[in-house]
Amino acid sequence: MLSSLLVSALIISGGASAYASPEKSANVPIKQTTSISKDLYTVDGEFLGSLNKTTTIEQVVDKNGEPSYISTEIKDYELAEEYAAIPAYAEKFADSTEVTTFSVNEENELVVNGEVITENDFPTLSIGSSNASGTPSFSINSSDAGGAPTISHYYSNSDRTRYTFGTYSGVSFKFDGGVYVGPTGSNASRTSITKSNNYFYEAKAAMDSVETNYRDTYVKAAAFAFEAAVTFFSLSTVIAAIPLGGALAFIAIDLYNTFSDLQDDVGEAYYAVSHM
């Protein structure tokens, strides 16, 4: 997983003040820019294309010592010719610029893009536990398999004419001496699905995006654990770290964004499979 990420640039402006206390850095913007380039693969191992992503996080601390952040993610995809010709993939992996704002309200709650975010927005399962709905109603029994089978997954028969899709509606997170990303919510599965199905490529594209963000969540969670020097945390810990400022807040925002993307991917996969 780590080798799949080629870090091409990391620039933190603001010098020593970048990690100063809020009182010492009031009203001084601190900016961190990270660029990565990596190859993308489908859950069945085919080359999907490449991604160049630049993330800029800017922190501003007000006169009361409260930090706020603006995160800007610029994604530049270059899909393999085969996938670029498929509308569902061209839409799912389209170039984009996403701006997310983080602040703290008077009740000391985290506000993301104007919406209060709480622990309930990030379900947490115990290590080794299964979802309340039961174990996934699909399994891996083909050589054409891969990805995160307990969350969102597809595989085909030997000649790739019919596919089986299975997914949950959500994803949970926990770090307990290691990263655990597992399923939550309802599950849906379909078998013997052909490429002519109206939702075939929508489901497949969403699950291929799950593959990328699933792996990236592991990498960024490990970075958070290292910086925070903790052996256990949940996404509620990440939420709590953002208002504190400093280096950990930048890492927390990066993890938050990636895990949010993973949640969106799984939700899209669930919608597509449910409508097959």
C-alpha positions as CSV (number, residue, x, y, z in Angstrom):
1,M,0.0,0.0,0.0
2,L,2.7,2.4,0.9
3,S,4.7,1.7,-2.2
4,S,1.6,2.6,-4.3
5,L,1.9,6.2,-3.1
6,L,4.6,8.3,-4.7
7,V,5.0,11.5,-2.8
8,S,6.3,14.0,-5.2
9,A,6.0,17.2,-3.1
10,L,5.4,18.3,0.4
11,I,5.6,22.0,1.2
12,I,4.7,23.6,4.5
13,S,4.8,27.3,4.5
14,G,5.0,29.4,7.7
15,G,8.3,28.1,9.0
16,A,8.6,27.4,12.7
17,S,5.2,29.1,13.3
18,A,3.5,26.3,11.4
19,Y,3.1,24.3,14.6
20,A,3.1,27.2,17.1
21,S,0.3,27.5,19.7
22,P,-2.9,29.3,18.5
23,E,-2.0,32.3,20.7
24,K,1.4,32.8,19.0
25,S,0.1,32.3,15.5
26,A,-3.1,34.2,15.7
27,N,-4.3,35.5,12.3
28,V,-1.2,34.1,10.5
29,P,-2.2,31.7,7.7
30,I,-0.3,28.4,7.6
31,K,-0.5,26.5,4.4
32,Q,0.5,22.8,3.7
33,T,0.5,21.5,0.1
34,T,0.9,17.8,-0.6
35,S,1.1,16.3,-4.1
36,I,0.9,12.6,-5.0
37,S,1.0,10.6,-8.2
38,K,-0.1,7.0,-8.4
39,D,-1.4,4.3,-10.7
40,L,-5.0,3.1,-10.2
41,Y,-6.3,-0.5,-10.6
42,T,-9.7,-2.1,-10.6
43,V,-10.7,-4.6,-7.9
44,D,-9.8,-7.4,-10.3
45,G,-6.3,-6.1,-10.9
46,E,-6.7,-4.3,-14.3
47,F,-4.8,-1.1,-14.9
48,L,-7.4,1.7,-14.6
49,G,-5.3,4.8,-15.1
50,S,-3.3,7.3,-13.1
51,L,-4.1,10.1,-10.6
52,N,-2.2,13.3,-9.8
53,K,-3.7,14.8,-6.7
54,T,-2.7,18.1,-5.0
55,T,-4.1,18.8,-1.6
56,T,-3.7,22.3,0.0
57,I,-4.8,22.8,3.6
58,E,-4.7,26.4,4.9
59,Q,-5.1,27.2,8.6
60,V,-6.1,30.6,10.0
61,V,-6.3,31.2,13.7
62,D,-8.6,34.0,14.8
63,K,-8.0,36.5,17.6
64,N,-9.6,34.1,20.1
65,G,-7.1,31.4,19.3
66,E,-9.7,29.3,17.4
67,P,-8.3,27.7,14.2
68,S,-10.3,27.2,11.0
69,Y,-9.2,25.4,7.8
70,I,-9.8,25.4,4.1
71,S,-8.9,22.2,2.3
72,T,-8.6,22.2,-1.5
73,E,-8.2,18.9,-3.3
74,I,-7.4,19.0,-7.1
75,K,-7.6,15.6,-8.8
76,D,-6.3,15.1,-12.3
77,Y,-7.1,11.7,-13.8
78,E,-5.7,10.0,-16.9
79,L,-7.8,6.9,-17.5
80,A,-6.7,4.0,-19.7
81,E,-8.3,4.2,-23.1
82,E,-10.7,1.3,-22.4
83,Y,-12.1,3.0,-19.3
84,A,-12.1,6.5,-20.6
85,A,-14.6,5.4,-23.3
86,I,-17.1,4.2,-20.6
87,P,-19.4,7.1,-19.5
88,A,-19.8,5.9,-15.9
89,Y,-16.0,5.8,-15.5
90,A,-15.4,9.1,-17.2
91,E,-17.9,10.6,-14.8
92,K,-16.7,8.9,-11.7
93,F,-13.0,9.6,-12.4
94,A,-13.4,13.1,-13.8
95,D,-11.0,15.8,-13.0
96,S,-12.2,17.9,-10.1
97,T,-11.5,20.5,-7.5
98,E,-13.1,20.1,-4.1
99,V,-13.0,22.8,-1.4
100,T,-14.0,21.8,2.2
101,T,-14.1,24.2,5.1
102,F,-13.5,23.2,8.8
103,S,-14.3,25.3,11.8
104,V,-15.5,25.1,15.4
105,N,-18.8,26.6,16.6
106,E,-19.6,28.2,20.0
107,E,-20.6,24.7,21.3
108,N,-17.1,23.5,20.4
109,E,-18.5,21.3,17.7
110,L,-16.7,20.6,14.4
111,V,-18.4,22.2,11.5
112,V,-17.6,20.9,8.0
113,N,-19.0,22.9,5.1
114,G,-21.5,24.5,7.4
115,E,-22.7,21.2,8.8
116,V,-22.1,20.0,12.4
117,I,-20.2,16.7,12.4
118,T,-20.4,14.4,15.4
119,E,-19.2,10.9,16.3
120,N,-22.4,9.4,15.0
121,D,-21.5,10.4,11.5
122,F,-18.6,7.8,11.6
123,P,-19.8,4.4,12.8
124,T,-17.3,2.3,14.7
125,L,-17.2,-1.5,15.0
126,S,-15.2,-3.6,17.4
127,I,-12.3,-5.5,15.9
128,G,-13.4,-8.7,14.4
129,S,-17.1,-8.0,14.8
130,S,-19.6,-8.3,12.0
131,N,-22.3,-5.9,11.0
132,A,-25.7,-6.1,12.7
133,S,-27.2,-7.2,9.4
134,G,-25.0,-10.3,9.4
135,T,-22.0,-11.3,7.3
136,P,-21.8,-10.2,3.7
137,S,-24.2,-12.1,1.4
138,F,-21.5,-12.6,-1.2
139,S,-18.2,-14.4,-1.3
140,I,-15.0,-14.8,-3.3
141,N,-14.9,-18.0,-5.3
142,S,-13.2,-17.0,-8.5
143,S,-9.7,-16.1,-9.7
144,D,-11.1,-12.8,-11.0
145,A,-11.4,-11.3,-7.5
146,G,-9.9,-8.7,-5.3
147,G,-10.6,-5.5,-3.4
148,A,-12.3,-5.2,-0.1
149,P,-14.7,-8.1,-0.2
150,T,-16.3,-7.5,3.2
151,I,-17.4,-4.0,2.2
152,S,-17.9,-3.5,-1.5
153,H,-16.9,-6.1,-4.1
154,Y,-17.5,-7.7,-7.5
155,Y,-16.2,-10.8,-9.3
156,S,-17.0,-12.6,-12.6
157,N,-17.3,-16.0,-14.0
158,S,-14.3,-17.4,-15.9
159,D,-15.1,-15.7,-19.2
160,R,-16.2,-12.4,-17.6
161,T,-19.7,-12.5,-19.2
162,R,-21.6,-12.5,-15.9
163,Y,-20.7,-10.8,-12.6
164,T,-21.6,-11.0,-9.0
165,F,-21.8,-7.7,-7.0
166,G,-22.1,-7.3,-3.3
167,T,-21.8,-4.3,-1.0
168,Y,-22.9,-2.7,2.2
169,S,-24.4,0.7,2.4
170,G,-21.7,2.2,4.7
171,V,-18.2,1.7,6.1
172,S,-16.9,1.9,9.6
173,F,-13.4,2.6,11.0
174,K,-11.3,1.8,14.0
175,F,-7.6,1.8,14.8
176,D,-6.6,-0.7,17.6
177,G,-2.9,-1.5,17.1
178,G,-3.7,-1.6,13.4
179,V,-6.3,-0.2,11.0
180,Y,-9.7,-1.8,10.8
181,V,-12.1,-0.7,8.0
182,G,-15.3,-2.7,7.9
183,P,-18.9,-2.8,6.7
184,T,-21.9,-1.1,8.3
185,G,-25.5,-0.6,7.4
186,S,-27.6,-2.7,5.0
187,N,-26.2,-5.0,2.4
188,A,-27.2,-5.7,-1.2
189,S,-26.0,-8.3,-3.7
190,R,-26.9,-9.4,-7.2
191,T,-25.7,-12.4,-9.2
192,S,-25.4,-13.2,-13.0
193,I,-25.3,-9.5,-13.9
194,T,-24.3,-8.8,-17.5
195,K,-22.7,-5.7,-18.9
196,S,-26.0,-4.7,-20.5
197,N,-27.5,-4.0,-17.1
198,N,-28.2,-0.2,-16.7
199,Y,-26.3,-0.1,-13.4
200,F,-23.4,-2.4,-14.2
201,Y,-20.8,0.2,-14.9
202,E,-22.0,2.5,-12.2
203,A,-21.6,-0.2,-9.6
204,K,-18.2,-1.3,-11.0
205,A,-16.8,2.2,-11.3
206,A,-17.9,3.0,-7.7
207,M,-16.3,-0.2,-6.4
208,D,-13.1,0.5,-8.3
209,S,-13.0,3.9,-6.5
210,V,-13.6,2.1,-3.2
211,E,-10.5,0.1,-3.9
212,T,-8.3,3.2,-4.1
213,N,-9.8,5.1,-1.1
214,Y,-9.9,1.9,1.0
215,R,-6.1,1.5,0.6
216,D,-5.5,5.3,1.1
217,T,-7.5,5.2,4.4
218,Y,-5.1,2.6,5.7
219,V,-2.0,4.7,4.8
220,K,-3.4,7.9,6.2
221,A,-4.7,6.3,9.4
222,A,-1.2,4.9,10.0
223,A,0.2,8.4,9.6
224,F,-2.3,9.8,12.1
225,A,-1.5,7.1,14.6
226,F,2.3,7.8,14.2
227,E,1.9,11.5,14.6
228,A,-0.5,11.2,17.6
229,A,1.6,8.4,19.2
230,V,-1.6,6.4,19.9
231,T,-2.4,2.7,19.5
232,F,-6.2,3.2,19.6
233,F,-8.4,5.8,18.0
234,S,-11.7,6.1,16.1
235,L,-12.9,8.8,13.7
236,S,-14.3,10.7,16.7
237,T,-10.6,11.0,17.8
238,V,-9.8,12.4,14.3
239,I,-12.7,14.9,14.6
240,A,-11.5,16.0,18.0
241,A,-7.9,16.6,16.7
242,I,-8.9,19.0,14.0
243,P,-9.7,22.0,16.3
244,L,-6.4,21.5,18.2
245,G,-4.3,22.9,15.4
246,G,-0.7,21.9,14.7
247,A,0.7,19.1,12.5
248,L,-1.9,16.5,13.8
249,A,-4.8,18.7,12.6
250,F,-3.4,18.7,9.0
251,I,-3.1,14.9,9.0
252,A,-6.5,14.5,10.6
253,I,-8.1,16.6,7.8
254,D,-6.4,14.5,5.2
255,L,-7.7,11.3,6.8
256,Y,-11.1,12.8,7.2
257,N,-11.3,13.7,3.5
258,T,-10.2,10.3,2.3
259,F,-12.5,8.4,4.6
260,S,-15.4,10.7,3.5
261,D,-14.6,9.8,-0.1
262,L,-14.6,6.1,0.8
263,Q,-18.0,6.5,2.4
264,D,-19.4,8.2,-0.7
265,D,-18.0,5.5,-2.9
266,V,-19.6,2.7,-0.9
267,G,-22.9,4.6,-0.8
268,E,-22.9,4.9,-4.6
269,A,-22.0,1.3,-5.0
270,Y,-24.9,0.3,-2.7
271,Y,-27.4,2.5,-4.7
272,A,-26.3,1.0,-8.0
273,V,-26.4,-2.7,-6.8
274,S,-29.8,-2.1,-5.2
275,H,-31.2,-0.9,-8.5
276,M,-29.8,-3.7,-10.7
